[in-house]
Amino acid sequence: MTLIIAGTVRVPPQNLETFRPHMLAMLSASRAEDGCLEYSYAEDVAEPGLIRVFEAWRDQACLDAHFQTPHMATWRSHWLQFGVSDRRLFAYETATERAL
């Protein structure tokens, strides 16, 4: 089973450039974790400041370990400073995948 995390967060558009190094640090550290299959952020083309989140984890245990990492604590500590809000993430359990 693969665990997919998908959703959005908001960052005021004027804060995106100064927040970008923190996003890159989080991506790099998360992608290096055991069980991380995919970890991505993308700004919505039609809605500046809306960040689309997509993650894939080998299983729940790997995601649970991710939540306990020092880089996750550092990541969350920056949210207030940069105005991160409206976090809407959902977990999906998948049994199979196929190319389209």
C-alpha atoms as an extended CHARMM CRD file, in Angstrom:
* protein
*
       100  EXT
         1         1  MET       CA              0.0000000000        0.0000000000        0.0000000000  PROA      1               0.0000000000
         2         2  THR       CA              1.2170000000        3.4930000000       -0.8510000000  PROA      2               0.0000000000
         3         3  LEU       CA              0.0240000000        6.4990000000        1.0990000000  PROA      3               0.0000000000
         4         4  ILE       CA             -0.6520000000        9.6150000000       -1.0010000000  PROA      4               0.0000000000
         5         5  ILE       CA             -0.8740000000       13.0280000000        0.6600000000  PROA      5               0.0000000000
         6         6  ALA       CA             -2.4410000000       15.7190000000       -1.5140000000  PROA      6               0.0000000000
         7         7  GLY       CA             -3.8380000000       19.1510000000       -0.8710000000  PROA      7               0.0000000000
         8         8  THR       CA             -2.9910000000       22.8120000000       -0.5540000000  PROA      8               0.0000000000
         9         9  VAL       CA             -1.5840000000       25.5090000000        1.6910000000  PROA      9               0.0000000000
        10        10  ARG       CA             -1.6230000000       29.2490000000        1.1770000000  PROA      10              0.0000000000
        11        11  VAL       CA              1.2820000000       31.6650000000        1.3270000000  PROA      11              0.0000000000
        12        12  PRO       CA              0.7660000000       35.3830000000        0.6740000000  PROA      12              0.0000000000
        13        13  PRO       CA              2.1280000000       35.9040000000       -2.8590000000  PROA      13              0.0000000000
        14        14  GLN       CA              4.4410000000       38.6750000000       -1.6710000000  PROA      14              0.0000000000
        15        15  ASN       CA              6.1380000000       36.1730000000        0.6960000000  PROA      15              0.0000000000
        16        16  LEU       CA              6.7530000000       33.4070000000       -1.8330000000  PROA      16              0.0000000000
        17        17  GLU       CA             10.2620000000       34.3880000000       -2.9210000000  PROA      17              0.0000000000
        18        18  THR       CA             11.5710000000       34.7140000000        0.6330000000  PROA      18              0.0000000000
        19        19  PHE       CA              9.7720000000       31.5040000000        1.6620000000  PROA      19              0.0000000000
        20        20  ARG       CA             11.1250000000       29.5240000000       -1.3230000000  PROA      20              0.0000000000
        21        21  PRO       CA             14.4740000000       28.5820000000        0.3480000000  PROA      21              0.0000000000
        22        22  HSD       CA             12.5290000000       27.0750000000        3.2630000000  PROA      22              0.0000000000
        23        23  MET       CA             10.3440000000       25.1100000000        0.8340000000  PROA      23              0.0000000000
        24        24  LEU       CA             13.4390000000       23.8310000000       -0.9580000000  PROA      24              0.0000000000
        25        25  ALA       CA             15.0730000000       22.7960000000        2.3270000000  PROA      25              0.0000000000
        26        26  MET       CA             11.9340000000       20.9060000000        3.3280000000  PROA      26              0.0000000000
        27        27  LEU       CA             11.7170000000       19.1780000000       -0.0660000000  PROA      27              0.0000000000
        28        28  SER       CA             15.3500000000       18.1350000000        0.0010000000  PROA      28              0.0000000000
        29        29  ALA       CA             15.2600000000       16.7480000000        3.5480000000  PROA      29              0.0000000000
        30        30  SER       CA             11.9230000000       14.9890000000        3.0370000000  PROA      30              0.0000000000
        31        31  ARG       CA             12.9450000000       13.4030000000       -0.2500000000  PROA      31              0.0000000000
        32        32  ALA       CA             15.9770000000       11.8890000000        1.5070000000  PROA      32              0.0000000000
        33        33  GLU       CA             13.8170000000       10.1430000000        4.1250000000  PROA      33              0.0000000000
        34        34  ASP       CA             13.3350000000        6.3940000000        4.1290000000  PROA      34              0.0000000000
        35        35  GLY       CA              9.9910000000        5.6060000000        2.5290000000  PROA      35              0.0000000000
        36        36  CYS       CA              9.5170000000        8.9210000000        0.7280000000  PROA      36              0.0000000000
        37        37  LEU       CA              8.5510000000        8.1100000000       -2.8550000000  PROA      37              0.0000000000
        38        38  GLU       CA              7.5970000000       11.6580000000       -3.9430000000  PROA      38              0.0000000000
        39        39  TYR       CA              7.4980000000       15.0760000000       -2.3010000000  PROA      39              0.0000000000
        40        40  SER       CA              6.4890000000       18.1300000000       -4.3230000000  PROA      40              0.0000000000
        41        41  TYR       CA              5.1670000000       21.6580000000       -4.0470000000  PROA      41              0.0000000000
        42        42  ALA       CA              3.7970000000       23.6820000000       -6.9640000000  PROA      42              0.0000000000
        43        43  GLU       CA              2.2460000000       27.1310000000       -7.1270000000  PROA      43              0.0000000000
        44        44  ASP       CA             -1.1790000000       27.1600000000       -8.7550000000  PROA      44              0.0000000000
        45        45  VAL       CA             -0.9460000000       28.9840000000      -12.0940000000  PROA      45              0.0000000000
        46        46  ALA       CA             -4.3840000000       30.6000000000      -11.7260000000  PROA      46              0.0000000000
        47        47  GLU       CA             -4.1860000000       31.4510000000       -8.0180000000  PROA      47              0.0000000000
        48        48  PRO       CA             -0.9260000000       33.0570000000       -6.8280000000  PROA      48              0.0000000000
        49        49  GLY       CA              0.0560000000       31.9320000000       -3.3490000000  PROA      49              0.0000000000
        50        50  LEU       CA             -1.8930000000       28.6730000000       -3.4920000000  PROA      50              0.0000000000
        51        51  ILE       CA              0.6860000000       25.9120000000       -3.0900000000  PROA      51              0.0000000000
        52        52  ARG       CA             -0.2980000000       22.4420000000       -4.2240000000  PROA      52              0.0000000000
        53        53  VAL       CA              1.2340000000       19.6580000000       -2.1620000000  PROA      53              0.0000000000
        54        54  PHE       CA              1.7910000000       16.1060000000       -3.3840000000  PROA      54              0.0000000000
        55        55  GLU       CA              3.5420000000       13.3980000000       -1.3840000000  PROA      55              0.0000000000
        56        56  ALA       CA              3.8000000000        9.6330000000       -1.7000000000  PROA      56              0.0000000000
        57        57  TRP       CA              5.0070000000        7.4470000000        1.1700000000  PROA      57              0.0000000000
        58        58  ARG       CA              5.7000000000        3.7280000000        1.2910000000  PROA      58              0.0000000000
        59        59  ASP       CA              3.3970000000        3.3350000000        4.3170000000  PROA      59              0.0000000000
        60        60  GLN       CA              1.9130000000        5.0320000000        7.3800000000  PROA      60              0.0000000000
        61        61  ALA       CA              4.9650000000        4.2490000000        9.5210000000  PROA      61              0.0000000000
        62        62  CYS       CA              7.1690000000        6.2520000000        7.1500000000  PROA      62              0.0000000000
        63        63  LEU       CA              4.7540000000        9.1820000000        7.2330000000  PROA      63              0.0000000000
        64        64  ASP       CA              4.6060000000        9.0080000000       11.0380000000  PROA      64              0.0000000000
        65        65  ALA       CA              8.4220000000        9.0970000000       11.1650000000  PROA      65              0.0000000000
        66        66  HSD       CA              8.3940000000       12.1010000000        8.7920000000  PROA      66              0.0000000000
        67        67  PHE       CA              6.2150000000       14.0460000000       11.2250000000  PROA      67              0.0000000000
        68        68  GLN       CA              8.8350000000       13.5190000000       13.9620000000  PROA      68              0.0000000000
        69        69  THR       CA             11.8660000000       14.7700000000       12.0030000000  PROA      69              0.0000000000
        70        70  PRO       CA             13.8070000000       17.8990000000       12.9910000000  PROA      70              0.0000000000
        71        71  HSD       CA             13.2640000000       19.3950000000        9.5290000000  PROA      71              0.0000000000
        72        72  MET       CA              9.4880000000       19.0880000000        9.9900000000  PROA      72              0.0000000000
        73        73  ALA       CA              9.7260000000       21.0450000000       13.2620000000  PROA      73              0.0000000000
        74        74  THR       CA             11.8930000000       23.6790000000       11.5550000000  PROA      74              0.0000000000
        75        75  TRP       CA              9.4490000000       23.8520000000        8.6360000000  PROA      75              0.0000000000
        76        76  ARG       CA              6.4690000000       24.4330000000       10.9010000000  PROA      76              0.0000000000
        77        77  SER       CA              8.3730000000       27.0670000000       12.8970000000  PROA      77              0.0000000000
        78        78  HSD       CA              8.5180000000       29.2690000000        9.7500000000  PROA      78              0.0000000000
        79        79  TRP       CA              4.7930000000       29.2300000000        9.0010000000  PROA      79              0.0000000000
        80        80  LEU       CA              3.7600000000       32.1750000000       11.1580000000  PROA      80              0.0000000000
        81        81  GLN       CA              6.5960000000       34.3880000000        9.9350000000  PROA      81              0.0000000000
        82        82  PHE       CA              5.6950000000       33.8210000000        6.2740000000  PROA      82              0.0000000000
        83        83  GLY       CA              1.9110000000       33.7330000000        6.6620000000  PROA      83              0.0000000000
        84        84  VAL       CA              1.3420000000       30.0750000000        5.7970000000  PROA      84              0.0000000000
        85        85  SER       CA             -2.3510000000       29.3560000000        6.2830000000  PROA      85              0.0000000000
        86        86  ASP       CA             -5.3570000000       27.3920000000        5.1480000000  PROA      86              0.0000000000
        87        87  ARG       CA             -3.6010000000       24.0020000000        5.2650000000  PROA      87              0.0000000000
        88        88  ARG       CA             -5.8450000000       21.4120000000        3.6120000000  PROA      88              0.0000000000
        89        89  LEU       CA             -4.1110000000       18.0760000000        3.2270000000  PROA      89              0.0000000000
        90        90  PHE       CA             -5.7110000000       14.6770000000        2.7830000000  PROA      90              0.0000000000
        91        91  ALA       CA             -4.3350000000       11.1310000000        2.9470000000  PROA      91              0.0000000000
        92        92  TYR       CA             -5.2710000000        8.4870000000        0.3940000000  PROA      92              0.0000000000
        93        93  GLU       CA             -4.3640000000        4.8120000000        0.6380000000  PROA      93              0.0000000000
        94        94  THR       CA             -3.6690000000        3.1810000000       -2.7050000000  PROA      94              0.0000000000
        95        95  ALA       CA             -3.2800000000       -0.4990000000       -3.4380000000  PROA      95              0.0000000000
        96        96  THR       CA             -2.1580000000       -0.2920000000       -7.0590000000  PROA      96              0.0000000000
        97        97  GLU       CA             -1.0250000000        2.1640000000       -9.6780000000  PROA      97              0.0000000000
        98        98  ARG       CA             -0.9670000000        2.1230000000      -13.4510000000  PROA      98              0.0000000000
        99        99  ALA       CA              0.2690000000        4.4610000000      -16.1470000000  PROA      99              0.0000000000
       100       100  LEU       CA             -2.3230000000        6.4620000000      -18.0500000000  PROA      100             0.0000000000
